[in-house]
Amino acid sequence: MIELIKHSWKEFFRSSVWQKSAFVNFLMGLLFLYLALNFVFLGYMAGDILMAIFPGESPITNLNYGLLYYFLIDIFLRFYMQPIPVLSLIPYLHLPISKKKMIHFTLVKSLANVFNTSIFIMAVPFAIGWIAKYESTSGAWLWLLALFAFNGINNFLSIYLKRILAEKPQIVLGFGGLIAILITLEYFGYVSIGSFSQMLFDGAIYNAIWVFAPLAIMVITYWVVYRFYSHNAYLENFEDSKKKNIKSTNISFLNRFEQIGKLIEVELKLIWRNKRSKSVAIVSFLFVFYGFILYPTGGQNPFSLILFGLIITGMFMLNYGQFLISWESGYFDGLLARNVQLKDYIAAKYYLFAASVVAAFIFSLVYAYFGWKIVLFNAAIAIFNIGITSWIVLYTATFSPKKIDLSKSSFMNYQGTGAQQFILMIPVMGLPVFIYAIFYLFINETAGLIALFAIGSLGILLTKQLNKLLTERLREQRYKIASNFRE
Amino acid sequence: MISIENLTKVYGDFSALNIENLKIEKGESFGLVGNNGAGKTTMFRSMLDLIQPTSGIATFKDVVTSKSEAWKYFTGSYLDERFLIDFLTAEEYFHFIGKLHNLTTQEVDTYVLQFETFFHDEILGKSKYLRDFSKGNQKKIGIVAALIGEPEILILDEPFANLDPSTQIKLKALLKQLKEEREVTMLISSHDLNHVADVCERIVVLEHGAIVHDIKTNENTLKELEAYFAG
């Protein structure tokens, strides 16, 4: 058993996530610490926030009102994000370790994940700052215990459901729809999950009996999941049970563009057929809609308009582009040994970026609803993105890209992240703002826009020359990149 | 056809490859043998410009491989799975390679059809991604992809490993046919002494990155090689 714990420990610390420079690890550590502190603070302030929204009511009761909804949404999200821990069982299956022990171990270990820890990072400060202070210390303990039970139920249930519903995503979506309907009905006062939730968690503070029921359910869930896995711990059950039949596709429109078209086609297939790149593409697409939140609330001063325009028109380019070349780490040797001309290789990526910016810009025309100025800014930024930013992204990609496993989910996945991702953000965010600021301060607002537009257009006119520079750069870097990917 | 001059690769103080001079004639079938770590893959990789040699050059038909990309038009190669685009189907992958040689989809389909017996009904029309094929079938796909575009030079690393016995025999026949009909210059590495002795006219033994034997194949070659590796 101790040996197994040691293995988990090693699995964590030897994971490729840490295999990068100490500086990057330090930055990541700071980022996590910052997030955790935010959570602690949020938990501690939750009472004050609730008091401000619902003056004169008990913040504890109000929080409890929403908790059951939290757990419903939590289980929905876990379907998409929580990893199935049993995968790590595979190398142990043939060894003389009792299967039962292994399964108990992995199930208990599954409690130590981001989902389960983040809620307590928030809940403990709240329990100390509010429940223990205004109710009782024992009440705070019982309340936390109730949260632990519900959290445990969700944890084990989702491990189980994720396995059996893996091939029926429509049921999961249906469940999401059901939550939405419940919230709507609650809003109009037809049902009240909230009151039930309130009864449950308020009850837990005053009377231990309310904690026993969820704890018992958690134990039962654990037992069901344990039974399920002890009967199904065979290799075949861990592999994707059904390899879907796939159709060969041919994007004939792209055939007109010779080799470049073919390279774009392969890259589009790469994005669509692999888990990690697909989720990056979907998230980038969702960012296009971010304007509906940003424009009404973010104010319309020129600098925020520039940043919003950058996010809306350039998200795909930045999000996908930060791992450019890394996406192809699995077959980069093959590309090098084939007669893929490096200038075509670069041109394919450039056109992909340009097309994504144009598409996002066309969509962003709807934001004219919030003011015509937005369209002007977005147009200037889109041109700047195509002419300048795209080349910055392409150039940064040649620094020292890291290997990426395409089949892993992108959630909390830092494989392939290195210093270059941090460096990339500085010119990408800074340059357009800086150029605009100079012309804005010395001349006026219109001059700033014209400058962005003109510099972007210049970049577009110089596409051939810039491509040549980048081709040379990639030729210099090719051995380094290829050997990075072979590790 | 191929010449190597003073090609070396040094990692730290470990010399992975050190070949002073090697010439391979047009149409020659050249076998490379050696134990693990002898430098076979390093040699192929530095010839194919996949790693930067510490010194020296490899020249294919007067093209220095590290200076120009022109050699890629007449060179077919397959070293390992890193050559395969794993989220494509076999057909899509062949079409992609074909496009790089300016072949149309139809031309590629017709060309690939002649390898039907080699594929043994395991590759074409299978509607699955390359990553879902077995190692042996991936190798078949890689080898056939290397032949698309009628290369004059063919470089294969361990082509017989992972193949089933009948495919090994078919591959040998295929390689002999390529040599006789099209005078393809072939470089093949293998751990299987039988196969190389069978297919190759010339066999070079590598040890610690250097050439220790350079033999024209005859009826005693296999015995010589076995004696060498047994010692």
Interface residues (C-beta under 8 A of the other chain):
Chain A: K243 N245 I246 K247 S248 T249 N250 E258 Q259 K262 V266 K269 L270 R273 N274 G330 Y331 F332 D333 G334 L336 A337 R338 N339 V340 Q341 L342 L406 R478 Y479 A482 S483 F485 R486
Chain B: L48 D49 L50 I51 Q52 E69 K72 Y73 T75 S77 L79 D80 E81 R82 F83 L84 I85 D86 F87 L88 T89 E91 E92 H95 F96 I97 K99 L100 H101 T105 S127 K128 Y129 D132
